[in-house]
Structure formats: structure tokens, C-alpha cells
Amino acid sequence: MTYVICEPCIDLKDNACIDVCPVDCIQPNPVDNPDEYQSVNQLYIDPHECIDCGVCEPECPVEAIFMEEDVPDEWEHYTQINANFFRFD
């Protein structure tokens, strides 16, 4: 399992979750070229680095972070969006 950042984060990118992450698995989309990764302007959680500690979830001011199994159906595709973002690192 991993945590996933979903639609409410788009264009907000509040860094509170980044500040509390003990393994630095949350990354922003590069502001200067957001199309480089074929993704939107939001924060992303690396599913391979996330240790499922959950400290990021309550820090999100717009409740955009969910445990993978709890992602709402309408945002299910964000699980793959987060994973795809890290294919280019």
C-alpha cells in the first residue's frame, strides 16, 4: 500500500505534507515545465519510497491525500498518475 495525492491538490500544492514526510517521498511537479511529465500541477507521492506512515494525510489542508485502498472512486486514476510521475526520475 501507499498514499496517493488526488484532485484537491491541483494548483494548490501546500507543502505541509512535504515538511512532515520522514522519507521525502512527496515531490512537486516542476513549475517551469509541467508538461514534461504529462501530469498536472500538484504534489506526488512516490509509491516505492512511501513507508505508509500516514503523517502526511492529516497535514493536507484540502484532504487530498488518501491511503491507496481508500481513494474515492472518482479519483481512482490518481493512483496511477502518482506512480507514473516517478517513472521519469
MMTF fields as JSON, N, C-alpha, C and O atoms, coordinates in Angstrom:
{
  "mmtfVersion": "1.0.0",
  "mmtfProducer": "UNKNOWN",
  "numBonds": 355,
  "numAtoms": 356,
  "numGroups": 89,
  "numChains": 1,
  "numModels": 1,
  "chainsPerModel": [1],
  "groupsPerChain": [89],
  "chainIdList": ["A"],
  "bondAtomList": [4, 2, 8, 6, 12, 10, 16, 14, 20, 18, 24, 22, 28, 26, 32, 30, 36, 34, 40, 38, 44, 42, 48, 46, 52, 50, 56, 54, 60, 58, 64, 62, 68, 66, 72, 70, 76, 74, 80, 78, 84, 82, 88, 86, 92, 90, 96, 94, 100, 98, 104, 102, 108, 106, 112, 110, 116, 114, 120, 118, 124, 122, 128, 126, 132, 130, 136, 134, 140, 138, 144, 142, 148, 146, 152, 150, 156, 154, 160, 158, 164, 162, 168, 166, 172, 170, 176, 174, 180, 178, 184, 182, 188, 186, 192, 190, 196, 194, 200, 198, 204, 202, 208, 206, 212, 210, 216, 214, 220, 218, 224, 222, 228, 226, 232, 230, 236, 234, 240, 238, 244, 242, 248, 246, 252, 250, 256, 254, 260, 258, 264, 262, 268, 266, 272, 270, 276, 274, 280, 278, 284, 282, 288, 286, 292, 290, 296, 294, 300, 298, 304, 302, 308, 306, 312, 310, 316, 314, 320, 318, 324, 322, 328, 326, 332, 330, 336, 334, 340, 338, 344, 342, 348, 346, 352, 350],
  "bondOrderList": [1, 1, 1, 1, 1, 1, 1, 1, 1, 1, 1, 1, 1, 1, 1, 1, 1, 1, 1, 1, 1, 1, 1, 1, 1, 1, 1, 1, 1, 1, 1, 1, 1, 1, 1, 1, 1, 1, 1, 1, 1, 1, 1, 1, 1, 1, 1, 1, 1, 1, 1, 1, 1, 1, 1, 1, 1, 1, 1, 1, 1, 1, 1, 1, 1, 1, 1, 1, 1, 1, 1, 1, 1, 1, 1, 1, 1, 1, 1, 1, 1, 1, 1, 1, 1, 1, 1, 1],
  "groupList": [{"groupName": "MET", "atomNameList": ["N", "CA", "C", "O"], "elementList": ["N", "C", "C", "O"], "formalChargeList": [0, 0, 0, 0], "bondAtomList": [1, 0, 2, 1, 3, 2], "bondOrderList": [1, 1, 2], "singleLetterCode": "M", "chemCompType": "L-PEPTIDE LINKING"}, {"groupName": "THR", "atomNameList": ["N", "CA", "C", "O"], "elementList": ["N", "C", "C", "O"], "formalChargeList": [0, 0, 0, 0], "bondAtomList": [1, 0, 2, 1, 3, 2], "bondOrderList": [1, 1, 2], "singleLetterCode": "T", "chemCompType": "L-PEPTIDE LINKING"}, {"groupName": "TYR", "atomNameList": ["N", "CA", "C", "O"], "elementList": ["N", "C", "C", "O"], "formalChargeList": [0, 0, 0, 0], "bondAtomList": [1, 0, 2, 1, 3, 2], "bondOrderList": [1, 1, 2], "singleLetterCode": "Y", "chemCompType": "L-PEPTIDE LINKING"}, {"groupName": "VAL", "atomNameList": ["N", "CA", "C", "O"], "elementList": ["N", "C", "C", "O"], "formalChargeList": [0, 0, 0, 0], "bondAtomList": [1, 0, 2, 1, 3, 2], "bondOrderList": [1, 1, 2], "singleLetterCode": "V", "chemCompType": "L-PEPTIDE LINKING"}, {"groupName": "ILE", "atomNameList": ["N", "CA", "C", "O"], "elementList": ["N", "C", "C", "O"], "formalChargeList": [0, 0, 0, 0], "bondAtomList": [1, 0, 2, 1, 3, 2], "bondOrderList": [1, 1, 2], "singleLetterCode": "I", "chemCompType": "L-PEPTIDE LINKING"}, {"groupName": "CYS", "atomNameList": ["N", "CA", "C", "O"], "elementList": ["N", "C", "C", "O"], "formalChargeList": [0, 0, 0, 0], "bondAtomList": [1, 0, 2, 1, 3, 2], "bondOrderList": [1, 1, 2], "singleLetterCode": "C", "chemCompType": "L-PEPTIDE LINKING"}, {"groupName": "GLU", "atomNameList": ["N", "CA", "C", "O"], "elementList": ["N", "C", "C", "O"], "formalChargeList": [0, 0, 0, 0], "bondAtomList": [1, 0, 2, 1, 3, 2], "bondOrderList": [1, 1, 2], "singleLetterCode": "E", "chemCompType": "L-PEPTIDE LINKING"}, {"groupName": "PRO", "atomNameList": ["N", "CA", "C", "O"], "elementList": ["N", "C", "C", "O"], "formalChargeList": [0, 0, 0, 0], "bondAtomList": [1, 0, 2, 1, 3, 2], "bondOrderList": [1, 1, 2], "singleLetterCode": "P", "chemCompType": "L-PEPTIDE LINKING"}, {"groupName": "ASP", "atomNameList": ["N", "CA", "C", "O"], "elementList": ["N", "C", "C", "O"], "formalChargeList": [0, 0, 0, 0], "bondAtomList": [1, 0, 2, 1, 3, 2], "bondOrderList": [1, 1, 2], "singleLetterCode": "D", "chemCompType": "L-PEPTIDE LINKING"}, {"groupName": "LEU", "atomNameList": ["N", "CA", "C", "O"], "elementList": ["N", "C", "C", "O"], "formalChargeList": [0, 0, 0, 0], "bondAtomList": [1, 0, 2, 1, 3, 2], "bondOrderList": [1, 1, 2], "singleLetterCode": "L", "chemCompType": "L-PEPTIDE LINKING"}, {"groupName": "LYS", "atomNameList": ["N", "CA", "C", "O"], "elementList": ["N", "C", "C", "O"], "formalChargeList": [0, 0, 0, 0], "bondAtomList": [1, 0, 2, 1, 3, 2], "bondOrderList": [1, 1, 2], "singleLetterCode": "K", "chemCompType": "L-PEPTIDE LINKING"}, {"groupName": "ASN", "atomNameList": ["N", "CA", "C", "O"], "elementList": ["N", "C", "C", "O"], "formalChargeList": [0, 0, 0, 0], "bondAtomList": [1, 0, 2, 1, 3, 2], "bondOrderList": [1, 1, 2], "singleLetterCode": "N", "chemCompType": "L-PEPTIDE LINKING"}, {"groupName": "ALA", "atomNameList": ["N", "CA", "C", "O"], "elementList": ["N", "C", "C", "O"], "formalChargeList": [0, 0, 0, 0], "bondAtomList": [1, 0, 2, 1, 3, 2], "bondOrderList": [1, 1, 2], "singleLetterCode": "A", "chemCompType": "L-PEPTIDE LINKING"}, {"groupName": "GLN", "atomNameList": ["N", "CA", "C", "O"], "elementList": ["N", "C", "C", "O"], "formalChargeList": [0, 0, 0, 0], "bondAtomList": [1, 0, 2, 1, 3, 2], "bondOrderList": [1, 1, 2], "singleLetterCode": "Q", "chemCompType": "L-PEPTIDE LINKING"}, {"groupName": "SER", "atomNameList": ["N", "CA", "C", "O"], "elementList": ["N", "C", "C", "O"], "formalChargeList": [0, 0, 0, 0], "bondAtomList": [1, 0, 2, 1, 3, 2], "bondOrderList": [1, 1, 2], "singleLetterCode": "S", "chemCompType": "L-PEPTIDE LINKING"}, {"groupName": "HIS", "atomNameList": ["N", "CA", "C", "O"], "elementList": ["N", "C", "C", "O"], "formalChargeList": [0, 0, 0, 0], "bondAtomList": [1, 0, 2, 1, 3, 2], "bondOrderList": [1, 1, 2], "singleLetterCode": "H", "chemCompType": "L-PEPTIDE LINKING"}, {"groupName": "GLY", "atomNameList": ["N", "CA", "C", "O"], "elementList": ["N", "C", "C", "O"], "formalChargeList": [0, 0, 0, 0], "bondAtomList": [1, 0, 2, 1, 3, 2], "bondOrderList": [1, 1, 2], "singleLetterCode": "G", "chemCompType": "PEPTIDE LINKING"}, {"groupName": "PHE", "atomNameList": ["N", "CA", "C", "O"], "elementList": ["N", "C", "C", "O"], "formalChargeList": [0, 0, 0, 0], "bondAtomList": [1, 0, 2, 1, 3, 2], "bondOrderList": [1, 1, 2], "singleLetterCode": "F", "chemCompType": "L-PEPTIDE LINKING"}, {"groupName": "TRP", "atomNameList": ["N", "CA", "C", "O"], "elementList": ["N", "C", "C", "O"], "formalChargeList": [0, 0, 0, 0], "bondAtomList": [1, 0, 2, 1, 3, 2], "bondOrderList": [1, 1, 2], "singleLetterCode": "W", "chemCompType": "L-PEPTIDE LINKING"}, {"groupName": "ARG", "atomNameList": ["N", "CA", "C", "O"], "elementList": ["N", "C", "C", "O"], "formalChargeList": [0, 0, 0, 0], "bondAtomList": [1, 0, 2, 1, 3, 2], "bondOrderList": [1, 1, 2], "singleLetterCode": "R", "chemCompType": "L-PEPTIDE LINKING"}],
  "groupTypeList": [0, 1, 2, 3, 4, 5, 6, 7, 5, 4, 8, 9, 10, 8, 11, 12, 5, 4, 8, 3, 5, 7, 3, 8, 5, 4, 13, 7, 11, 7, 3, 8, 11, 7, 8, 6, 2, 13, 14, 3, 11, 13, 9, 2, 4, 8, 7, 15, 6, 5, 4, 8, 5, 16, 3, 5, 6, 7, 6, 5, 7, 3, 6, 12, 4, 17, 0, 6, 6, 8, 3, 7, 8, 6, 18, 6, 15, 2, 1, 13, 4, 11, 12, 11, 17, 17, 19, 17, 8],
  "groupIdList": [1, 2, 3, 4, 5, 6, 7, 8, 9, 10, 11, 12, 13, 14, 15, 16, 17, 18, 19, 20, 21, 22, 23, 24, 25, 26, 27, 28, 29, 30, 31, 32, 33, 34, 35, 36, 37, 38, 39, 40, 41, 42, 43, 44, 45, 46, 47, 48, 49, 50, 51, 52, 53, 54, 55, 56, 57, 58, 59, 60, 61, 62, 63, 64, 65, 66, 67, 68, 69, 70, 71, 72, 73, 74, 75, 76, 77, 78, 79, 80, 81, 82, 83, 84, 85, 86, 87, 88, 89],
  "secStructList": [7, 7, 3, 3, 3, 7, 4, 4, 4, 6, 6, 6, 7, 7, 6, 2, 2, 2, 2, 2, 7, 6, 6, 7, 7, 3, 3, 3, 7, 7, 6, 6, 7, 4, 4, 4, 4, 6, 7, 7, 1, 1, 3, 3, 3, 7, 6, 6, 6, 7, 7, 7, 7, 7, 1, 1, 4, 4, 4, 7, 6, 6, 7, 7, 3, 3, 3, 4, 4, 4, 7, 7, 4, 4, 4, 6, 2, 2, 2, 2, 2, 2, 2, 2, 2, 4, 4, 4, 7],
  "xCoordList": [0.837, 0.0, 0.878, 2.061, 0.253, 0.909, -0.151, -1.347, 0.278, -0.646, -0.647, 0.341, -1.774, -1.973, -2.498, -3.367, -1.966, -2.461, -3.42, -3.085, -4.613, -5.674, -6.026, -5.327, -7.096, -7.504, -7.517, -7.141, -7.927, -7.952, -6.595, -6.545, -5.511, -4.173, -3.82, -2.883, -4.55, -4.216, -4.187, -5.139, -3.092, -2.827, -2.733, -2.556, -2.846, -2.694, -1.268, -0.566, -0.849, 0.497, 0.947, 2.035, 0.113, 0.507, 1.607, 1.444, 2.698, 3.855, 3.855, 4.87, 2.768, 2.721, 3.031, 3.709, 2.547, 2.803, 4.282, 4.836, 4.908, 6.34, 7.153, 8.101, 6.776, 7.521, 7.506, 8.464, 6.448, 6.352, 6.777, 6.941, 6.958, 7.307, 8.711, 9.685, 8.822, 10.13, 11.06, 12.257, 10.54, 11.388, 11.464, 12.014, 10.927, 10.971, 10.437, 11.049, 9.298, 8.736, 7.714, 7.151, 7.461, 6.489, 7.252, 8.113, 6.907, 7.627, 6.66, 5.548, 7.075, 6.248, 6.528, 7.592, 5.564, 5.762, 6.617, 6.379, 7.601, 8.423, 7.556, 6.801, 7.662, 6.832, 7.182, 6.307, 8.452, 8.875, 8.44, 8.372, 8.144, 7.732, 6.789, 7.184, 5.553, 4.653, 4.281, 3.898, 4.38, 4.028, 5.12, 4.888, 6.301, 7.412, 7.054, 7.491, 6.269, 5.909, 4.483, 3.952, 3.874, 2.491, 1.594, 0.798, 1.732, 0.962, 0.457, 0.744, -0.289, -0.841, -0.039, 0.837, -0.337, 0.375, -0.107, -1.039, 0.535, 0.183, 1.402, 2.471, 1.25, 2.298, 2.044, 0.915, 3.098, 3.012, 3.736, 4.745, 3.218, 3.856, 4.455, 3.762, 5.746, 6.439, 5.995, 6.286, 5.295, 4.78, 5.875, 5.635, 7.068, 8.173, 8.938, 9.627, 8.813, 9.51, 8.614, 9.106, 7.316, 6.367, 6.411, 6.359, 6.508, 6.567, 5.223, 5.143, 4.188, 2.827, 2.686, 1.895, 3.437, 3.377, 2.127, 1.64, 1.602, 0.369, 0.471, -0.553, 1.678, 1.784, 1.387, 1.041, 1.431, 1.081, -0.423, -0.857, -1.198, -2.646, -3.32, -4.043, -3.12, -3.805, -3.24, -3.873, -2.069, -1.467, -2.041, -1.888, -2.694, -3.218, -4.436, -5.436, -4.37, -5.472, -6.72, -7.797, -6.585, -7.736, -8.14, -8.955, -7.572, -7.893, -7.742, -8.654, -6.577, -6.286, -5.502, -5.285, -5.071, -4.219, -5.033, -5.726, -4.922, -5.661, -4.753, -3.828, -5.03, -4.406, -4.92, -6.091, -4.068, -4.417, -5.765, -6.554, -6.025, -7.284, -8.5, -9.637, -8.27, -9.364, -9.596, -10.414, -8.89, -9.073, -10.516, -10.977, -11.234, -12.607, -12.651, -11.726, -13.725, -13.855, -13.604, -12.964, -14.108, -13.959, -12.511, -12.182, -11.649, -10.239, -9.308, -8.098, -9.847, -9.06, -7.867, -6.798, -8.04, -6.981, -5.755, -4.686, -5.883, -4.741, -3.71, -2.55, -4.109, -3.145, -2.111, -0.911, -2.571, -1.662, -0.931, 0.236, -1.599, -0.955, 0.248, 1.313, 0.087, 1.192, 2.338, 3.504, 2.006, 3.034, 3.743, 4.965, 2.99, 3.585, 4.546, 5.54, 4.272, 5.146, 6.568, 7.51, 6.756, 8.079, 8.757, 9.866, 8.144, 8.789, 9.878, 10.724, 9.875, 10.809, 11.998, 12.891, 12.031, 13.152, 14.421, 15.468],
  "yCoordList": [-1.193, 0.0, 1.251, 1.22, 2.326, 3.625, 4.701, 4.419, 5.907, 7.033, 7.67, 7.596, 8.301, 8.887, 10.309, 10.562, 11.223, 12.604, 12.759, 12.418, 13.277, 13.348, 14.778, 15.724, 14.92, 16.155, 17.432, 18.485, 17.394, 18.664, 19.374, 20.562, 18.669, 19.263, 20.068, 20.866, 19.866, 20.529, 22.044, 22.649, 22.626, 24.066, 24.634, 25.842, 23.809, 24.28, 24.044, 24.982, 22.785, 22.38, 22.979, 23.548, 22.85, 23.24, 22.275, 21.061, 22.785, 21.943, 21.354, 20.801, 21.454, 20.91, 19.413, 18.927, 18.693, 17.245, 16.955, 15.999, 17.767, 17.597, 17.802, 17.064, 18.803, 19.146, 18.038, 17.906, 17.244, 16.201, 14.82, 13.918, 14.63, 13.303, 12.889, 13.578, 11.768, 11.364, 10.761, 10.623, 10.398, 9.785, 10.606, 10.14, 11.804, 12.704, 12.058, 12.17, 11.384, 10.719, 11.577, 11.135, 12.796, 13.682, 14.733, 15.439, 14.813, 15.711, 16.61, 16.193, 17.839, 18.72, 18.487, 17.996, 18.845, 18.857, 20.076, 21.142, 19.953, 21.124, 22.269, 22.092, 23.415, 24.567, 25.092, 25.556, 25.021, 25.613, 24.812, 25.37, 23.528, 22.722, 21.61, 20.444, 21.944, 20.935, 19.861, 18.763, 20.132, 19.116, 18.077, 17.06, 18.314, 17.396, 15.988, 15.006, 15.884, 14.583, 14.185, 13.216, 14.922, 14.666, 14.542, 13.61, 15.468, 15.451, 16.855, 17.8, 16.972, 18.267, 18.903, 18.266, 20.155, 20.933, 20.551, 21.152, 19.56, 19.095, 18.441, 18.395, 17.94, 17.169, 15.686, 15.279, 14.891, 13.455, 12.661, 13.112, 11.469, 10.57, 9.398, 8.713, 9.173, 8.052, 6.761, 6.564, 5.876, 4.657, 3.684, 2.802, 3.835, 2.934, 3.422, 2.644, 4.715, 5.297, 5.461, 5.484, 5.573, 5.791, 4.615, 3.455, 4.931, 3.883, 3.718, 3.048, 4.319, 4.182, 4.635, 4.068, 5.639, 6.105, 6.939, 6.984, 7.601, 8.35, 9.747, 10.4, 10.223, 11.553, 12.672, 13.769, 12.418, 13.437, 13.68, 14.811, 12.654, 12.742, 13.83, 14.65, 13.878, 14.918, 16.324, 17.304, 16.438, 17.749, 18.443, 19.655, 17.701, 18.264, 19.138, 18.64, 20.436, 21.344, 21.132, 21.617, 20.41, 20.181, 18.712, 18.318, 17.91, 16.474, 15.784, 15.108, 15.967, 15.372, 14.072, 13.412, 13.689, 12.519, 11.362, 11.51, 10.208, 9.029, 7.807, 7.722, 6.857, 5.547, 4.954, 5.121, 4.281, 3.76, 3.04, 3.226, 2.245, 1.48, 2.354, 1.914, 3.585, 4.481, 5.616, 6.499, 5.607, 6.658, 6.597, 5.532, 7.721, 7.723, 7.272, 7.532, 6.601, 6.046, 7.069, 6.758, 8.302, 9.305, 9.765, 10.404, 9.444, 9.828, 8.613, 8.749, 7.463, 6.227, 6.365, 5.819, 7.081, 7.23, 7.981, 7.918, 8.679, 9.377, 8.414, 8.788, 7.199, 6.196, 5.959, 5.919, 5.804, 5.596, 6.879, 6.834, 8.013, 9.297, 9.511, 9.921, 9.236, 9.375, 8.426, 8.821, 7.188, 6.196, 6.589, 6.479, 7.044, 7.423, 8.591, 8.655, 9.504, 10.668, 10.236, 10.894, 9.151, 8.724, 7.773, 7.312, 7.474, 6.66, 7.424, 6.817, 8.749, 9.582, 10.033, 10.701, 9.686, 10.103, 9.366, 9.591],
  "zCoordList": [0.0, 0.0, 0.0, 0.34, -0.389, -0.398, -0.238, -0.31, -0.025, -0.004, -1.384, -2.115, -1.738, -3.059, -2.883, -2.048, -3.671, -3.67, -4.845, -5.979, -4.565, -5.564, -5.959, -5.598, -6.689, -7.353, -6.507, -7.023, -5.241, -4.495, -4.404, -4.085, -4.677, -4.616, -5.869, -5.847, -6.943, -8.203, -8.021, -7.527, -8.426, -8.366, -6.948, -6.791, -5.925, -4.553, -4.072, -3.696, -4.088, -3.7, -2.367, -2.275, -1.341, 0.004, 0.449, 0.325, 0.954, 1.27, 2.675, 3.099, 3.397, 4.759, 4.768, 5.673, 3.785, 3.726, 3.459, 4.002, 2.636, 2.351, 3.621, 3.89, 4.39, 5.601, 6.649, 7.411, 6.706, 7.733, 7.258, 8.08, 5.973, 5.437, 5.893, 5.591, 6.618, 7.129, 6.083, 6.338, 4.913, 3.883, 2.602, 1.604, 2.616, 1.452, 0.18, -0.883, 0.288, -0.891, -1.626, -2.628, -1.149, -1.789, -2.586, -2.062, -3.871, -4.778, -5.538, -5.863, -5.821, -6.654, -8.134, -8.51, -8.955, -10.397, -10.703, -10.135, -11.581, -11.918, -12.443, -13.4, -11.83, -12.194, -13.58, -14.311, -13.939, -15.204, -16.424, -17.519, -16.276, -17.419, -16.964, -16.949, -16.593, -16.068, -17.079, -16.676, -18.377, -19.366, -19.568, -20.221, -19.022, -19.191, -18.725, -19.327, -17.665, -17.116, -17.472, -16.931, -18.37, -18.771, -17.546, -17.432, -16.661, -15.428, -15.138, -15.872, -14.069, -13.71, -12.59, -12.004, -12.296, -11.295, -9.89, -9.355, -9.317, -7.984, -7.348, -7.957, -6.137, -5.483, -5.742, -6.014, -5.657, -5.944, -4.873, -4.331, -4.567, -3.608, -4.369, -5.123, -4.166, -4.801, -4.117, -2.937, -4.837, -4.213, -3.789, -2.965, -4.342, -3.989, -2.764, -2.105, -2.463, -1.327, -0.093, 1.036, -0.309, 0.786, 1.757, 1.349, 3.05, 4.075, 4.79, 5.819, 4.253, 4.778, 6.224, 6.978, 6.609, 7.997, 8.26, 9.39, 7.227, 7.352, 7.939, 8.138, 8.221, 8.828, 7.859, 8.299, 6.575, 5.591, 5.506, 5.286, 5.675, 5.464, 6.304, 5.739, 7.617, 8.401, 8.179, 8.568, 7.565, 7.31, 6.081, 5.932, 5.206, 3.962, 4.252, 4.768, 3.927, 4.238, 3.381, 3.729, 2.26, 1.378, 1.319, 0.483, 2.202, 2.285, 0.932, 0.455, 0.329, -0.978, -0.882, -1.898, 0.319, 0.487, 1.076, 2.082, 0.415, 0.827, 0.801, -0.006, 1.699, 1.59, 0.276, -0.065, -0.444, -1.77, -1.787, -2.714, -0.799, -0.758, -0.438, -0.607, 0.02, 0.388, -0.597, -0.338, -1.722, -2.732, -3.236, -3.646, -3.211, -3.729, -5.186, -5.955, -5.552, -6.897, -7.991, -8.995, -7.804, -8.858, -9.036, -10.036, -8.077, -8.159, -8.251, -8.071, -8.522, -8.599, -9.549, -9.278, -10.645, -11.643, -11.093, -11.7, -9.976, -9.394, -8.814, -8.64, -8.516, -8.06, -9.156, -8.884, -10.377, -11.5, -11.874, -12.262, -11.764, -12.061, -11.145, -11.608, -9.843, -8.902, -9.26, -9.244, -9.578, -9.929, -11.223, -11.319, -12.209, -13.496, -13.367, -14.091, -12.468, -12.287, -11.982, -12.424, -11.241, -10.825, -11.799, -11.526, -12.897, -13.939, -14.662, -15.318, -14.555, -15.298, -14.466, -14.987, -13.192, -12.349, -12.726, -12.12]
}
